């Protein structure tokens, strides 16, 4: 006898949500550790460089998504 499909779908959903909830915690922990190490060394130029790199890495996806929506908007208007 086969199990109802909603049980396996529910199990997959719970497992996926559990995994996704754990990833940001690990990422934030690493970010805080990097920041603490850079600030404790006393070399502020390296810390500023790392912080600028983080800002650039955060900005690129927003720019790409904005450009994508712009091209879609322009395509729909014509």
C-alpha positions in Angstrom: 0.0 0.0 0.0 1.4 3.4 -1.0 1.5 6.3 1.4 -0.6 9.3 0.6 1.4 11.9 -1.4 0.6 14.8 1.0 2.7 13.2 3.7 5.8 13.1 1.5 5.2 16.6 0.3 4.7 17.9 3.9 7.9 16.1 4.9 9.9 17.7 2.0 8.5 21.1 2.9 9.5 20.8 6.6 12.9 19.5 5.7 13.5 22.3 3.1 12.3 25.0 5.5 14.5 23.6 8.3 17.6 23.7 6.0 16.9 27.2 4.8 16.4 28.5 8.3 19.9 27.1 9.3 21.8 28.7 6.4 21.4 32.4 7.4 22.5 31.6 10.9 25.7 30.1 9.6 26.3 33.0 7.3 25.7 35.7 9.9 28.1 33.9 12.3 30.9 33.9 9.8 30.3 37.5 8.9 30.5 38.5 12.5 33.7 36.5 13.0 35.4 38.0 10.0 34.5 41.5 11.2 35.7 40.9 14.7 39.1 39.5 13.4 39.6 42.4 11.0 38.7 45.0 13.7 40.9 43.4 16.3 44.1 43.4 14.2 44.2 47.2 14.1 44.8 47.4 10.3 41.9 49.6 9.4 42.7 49.7 5.7 42.2 46.0 5.3 38.9 46.2 7.3 37.7 49.1 5.1 38.6 47.1 1.9 36.6 44.1 3.1 33.6 46.2 4.0 33.7 47.9 0.6 33.9 44.5 -1.0 30.8 43.4 0.9 28.9 46.4 -0.3 29.8 45.8 -3.9 28.8 42.1 -3.6 25.4 43.2 -2.2 24.8 45.9 -4.8 25.4 43.8 -7.9 22.3 41.5 -7.6 20.1 44.6 -7.1 21.5 46.3 -10.2 21.1 43.2 -12.3 17.5 42.7 -11.1 16.7 46.4 -11.7 18.1 46.1 -15.3 16.1 43.0 -15.9 12.9 44.7 -14.8 13.8 47.8 -16.9 14.2 45.7 -20.1 11.0 43.8 -19.4 9.1 47.1 -18.8 10.5 48.5 -22.0 9.6 45.4 -24.0 6.0 45.5 -22.7 5.7 49.2 -23.5 6.6 48.7 -27.1 
